[in-house]
Amino acid sequence: METIELLLLVAAIVAMLARRVRVPYSIGLVAAGIALAFLPFAPSIELTKQVVFTALLPPLIFEAAFQLRWRELKKDLPVILTLATVGVLLSGAVIAAGMHYLARWPWISASMFGVLISATDPVAVIAMIKDAKAHGRIRLLVEAESLFNDATAAVGFMIALVWMSGQTITVGSTARTLLLVIVGSIICGGVVAVVVLLLAGATDDHLIEITFTTVAAFGSFLLAEHFHLSGVLATLTSGLVIGNVGHMSLSASSRQAVEDFWEYAAFVANSLIFLLIGIQLERPAYHFFWLSVLIAIGVVLIGRALAIYPLSLVFLRSSLRLKSRHQHILFWGGLRGALALALGLPSDTPAREEIITVAFAVVAFSLFVQGLTIAPLMRRLGELSPHAEAEMGRD
């Protein structure tokens, strides 16, 4: 508890300072985490897969999904699903090939790295979008893609683990696994959401309703993970259902209380994640693998570009056409944050230490270079609302 209290105090101070100096809050937190790592009383919490996935990720996913409006989401769903499936697979393949042929990694190591780094990270992306005060269609596209692509990455990670164990992989088995994960995760999230809404409809006490939504956020995630499905997709489904159908069960005053609660919960989870990322980023010895780091940053950017620009041509002659400026923002705003997945690699993974170090470096580049420049890019492309511009001017 003392450690959590210290981290929350640091997060609050960093939030105030970041607003004054006009630095993205998430970047300020990472920098503060790096500084904390050098202090003698540095927090001892490790950024493990279990800490992130079980404790910190569900609130962020649920809060973002709760705010999404289905009538807007369904218009761009074909684009989002294309980027979140074909885009992730294409990006992962390009990254794996690049690391194999350029960095001379074994295929299994390159594939593991490609899988864990190919999907954009919902935590980093959502924080970036909020910092940049994005609005309209581009905010929906960037947020929704980062939320949906986890299912594809989860399947890819499972397939890579199966391959590493020496089992045979076929196109049919891969397609079945992907379908099972997607459908199963949606069912888990939907069932939990319906049960929660039925219970919430029997009370008008906002504290009880907040408790029910908390059960929905964590319950859907844990239920899906229990069946080796996608917890992110399950919580996304749960948040979408409650956010869009909840008006039939939640009163207007209760809904406002629920929104306020989840805004704060997301703030706390976001703060802890980025502080812990900063603490972890101080530790790897990047100089041992500097060539692999440079190659990885390059192939990750190339993979992202090939996942955005060619796939955007599919919708060129339809009402779903992506404007060129939206494509540029989707490309540069594809932030990475897969440290928990990297740390969760099996101990017998070939070149495990190098994979983790290189993943840390890619995340650092993503946060500090892309994260610091995305708002100026969006401003230059005219994707900040007048209200956002005025607010940033006051800051």
Residue pairs with C-beta under 8 A, 6 or more apart in sequence:
3 43
3 44
3 45
4 272
6 41
6 43
7 43
7 45
7 271
7 272
7 275
8 268
8 271
8 272
10 32
10 36
10 275
11 29
11 32
11 268
11 271
11 272
11 275
14 25
14 28
14 29
14 32
14 271
15 25
15 28
15 271
17 23
17 28
18 24
18 25
18 27
18 28
19 25
19 395
20 395
22 392
22 395
23 372
24 127
24 128
24 131
24 132
24 371
24 372
24 375
25 127
25 130
25 131
26 124
26 127
26 128
26 131
26 270
26 274
26 367
26 371
27 131
27 367
27 368
27 371
27 372
29 270
29 271
29 274
29 275
29 277
29 278
30 274
30 275
30 277
30 278
30 281
30 367
30 368
31 278
32 275
32 278
33 274
33 275
33 276
33 277
33 278
33 279
33 280
33 281
33 282
34 278
34 279
34 281
34 282
35 278
36 42
36 43
36 275
36 278
36 279
37 278
37 279
37 282
37 283
38 282
42 279
43 275
43 276
43 279
45 51
45 276
46 276
47 273
47 276
47 277
47 279
47 280
47 339
47 340
47 343
48 340
48 343
48 344
49 340
49 341
49 343
49 344
51 276
51 340
52 273
52 339
52 340
53 221
53 225
53 231
53 340
54 221
54 222
55 269
56 123
56 269
56 272
56 273
57 122
57 123
57 221
57 231
57 232
57 235
57 269
58 217
58 218
58 220
58 221
58 231
58 235
59 217
59 262
59 265
59 266
59 268
59 269
60 122
60 123
60 126
60 266
60 269
60 270
60 273
61 122
61 147
61 217
61 221
61 232
61 235
61 236
61 239
62 213
62 216
62 217
62 235
62 238
62 239
62 262
63 239
63 262
63 263
63 265
63 266
64 122
64 126
64 143
64 147
64 239
64 266
65 147
65 235
65 236
65 237
65 238
65 239
65 240
65 243
66 213
66 239
66 240
66 242
66 243
66 258
66 259
66 262
67 243
67 259
68 140
68 143
68 144
68 239
68 240
68 243
68 244
69 243
69 244
70 240
70 244
72 140
73 80
73 140
73 144
73 240
75 320
76 137
76 140
76 141
76 144
76 320
78 315
78 320
79 141
79 315
79 320
79 322
80 141
80 144
80 145
80 148
81 148
82 311
82 314
82 315
83 141
83 145
83 149
83 307
83 308
83 311
83 330
84 145
84 148
84 149
84 151
84 152
85 149
85 152
85 178
86 307
86 311
87 145
87 149
87 307
87 308
87 311
88 118
88 119
88 149
88 152
88 153
88 156
88 307
89 118
89 152
89 156
90 303
90 306
90 307
90 311
91 114
91 118
91 303
91 304
91 306
91 307
92 111
92 114
92 115
92 118
92 153
92 156
92 303
93 114
93 303
94 114
94 299
94 302
94 303
94 306
94 307
95 110
95 113
95 114
95 117
95 118
95 296
95 299
95 300
95 303
96 107
96 110
96 111
96 113
96 114
96 115
97 110
98 110
98 295
98 296
98 298
98 299
98 302
98 303
99 105
99 109
99 110
99 113
99 114
99 292
99 295
99 296
99 299
100 106
100 107
100 110
102 295
102 299
103 110
103 291
103 292
103 295
103 296
105 113
105 292
105 351
105 354
106 350
106 351
108 160
108 163
108 164
108 349
108 350
109 349
109 350
109 351
109 354
109 355
111 160
111 163
112 157
112 160
112 164
112 345
112 349
112 355
113 296
113 355
113 358
113 359
114 303
115 153
115 156
115 157
115 159
115 160
116 153
116 157
116 338
116 341
116 342
116 345
116 359
117 296
117 300
117 336
117 338
117 359
117 362
118 153
118 156
118 303
119 146
119 149
119 150
119 152
119 153
119 338
120 145
120 146
120 149
120 333
120 334
120 335
120 336
121 146
121 335
121 336
121 337
121 338
122 143
122 146
122 147
122 150
122 232
123 270
123 273
123 274
123 337
124 335
124 336
124 337
124 363
124 366
124 367
124 371
125 142
125 143
125 146
125 333
125 334
125 335
126 143
126 146
126 270
127 270
127 274
128 333
128 335
128 371
128 374
129 139
129 142
129 143
129 333
131 371
131 375
132 374
132 375
132 378
132 384
133 375
133 384
133 385
133 388
133 391
133 392
134 142
134 378
134 383
134 384
134 388
135 383
135 384
135 385
135 388
136 383
136 385
137 326
138 326
138 329
138 330
138 378
138 383
141 322
141 326
141 330
142 329
142 330
142 333
145 330
147 232
147 236
148 233
148 236
150 230
150 232
150 233
151 178
151 181
151 182
151 185
151 230
151 232
151 233
152 178
154 181
154 229
154 230
154 232
155 174
155 177
155 178
155 181
157 341
158 177
158 228
159 169
159 174
159 177
161 346
162 169
163 169
164 346
164 348
164 349
180 229
181 229
181 230
181 233
182 230
182 233
184 224
184 227
184 229
185 224
185 229
185 230
185 231
185 233
185 234
185 237
186 233
186 234
186 237
188 220
188 223
188 224
188 227
188 229
188 234
188 237
189 220
189 224
189 233
189 234
189 235
189 236
189 237
189 238
189 239
189 240
189 241
190 237
190 238
190 241
192 215
192 216
192 219
192 220
192 223
192 234
192 238
193 216
193 220
193 237
193 238
193 239
193 241
193 242
193 245
194 241
196 212
196 213
196 215
196 216
196 219
196 238
196 242
197 241
197 242
197 245
197 246
197 248
197 249
198 249
199 212
200 208
200 209
200 212
200 213
200 246
200 249
200 250
201 248
201 249
203 209
204 251
204 254
205 254
206 251
206 253
206 254
206 257
206 258
207 257
209 250
209 254
209 257
209 258
210 257
210 258
210 261
213 242
213 258
213 261
213 262
216 238
216 239
216 242
217 235
217 238
217 239
219 238
220 231
220 234
220 235
220 237
220 238
221 231
221 232
221 234
221 235
222 231
223 234
224 230
224 231
224 233
224 234
224 235
225 231
246 255
246 258
247 255
250 258
273 337
277 337
277 339
277 363
277 367
280 339
280 360
281 360
281 363
281 364
284 356
284 357
284 360
284 361
285 357
286 293
286 357
286 360
286 361
288 357
289 354
289 357
289 358
289 361
292 354
292 358
293 357
293 358
293 361
293 362
296 358
296 361
296 362
297 361
297 362
297 365
300 336
300 362
304 331
304 334
305 331
308 327
308 330
308 331
308 334
309 327
309 331
312 322
312 327
315 321
315 322
322 330
325 381
325 382
325 383
326 383
328 377
328 381
329 374
329 377
329 378
329 381
329 383
332 370
332 373
332 374
332 377
333 370
333 374
334 370
335 366
335 367
335 370
335 371
336 362
336 363
336 366
337 363
337 366
337 367
338 359
338 363
339 359
339 360
339 363
342 355
342 356
342 359
342 360
343 356
345 352
345 355
345 356
346 352
349 355
375 384
375 392
378 384
379 389
384 392
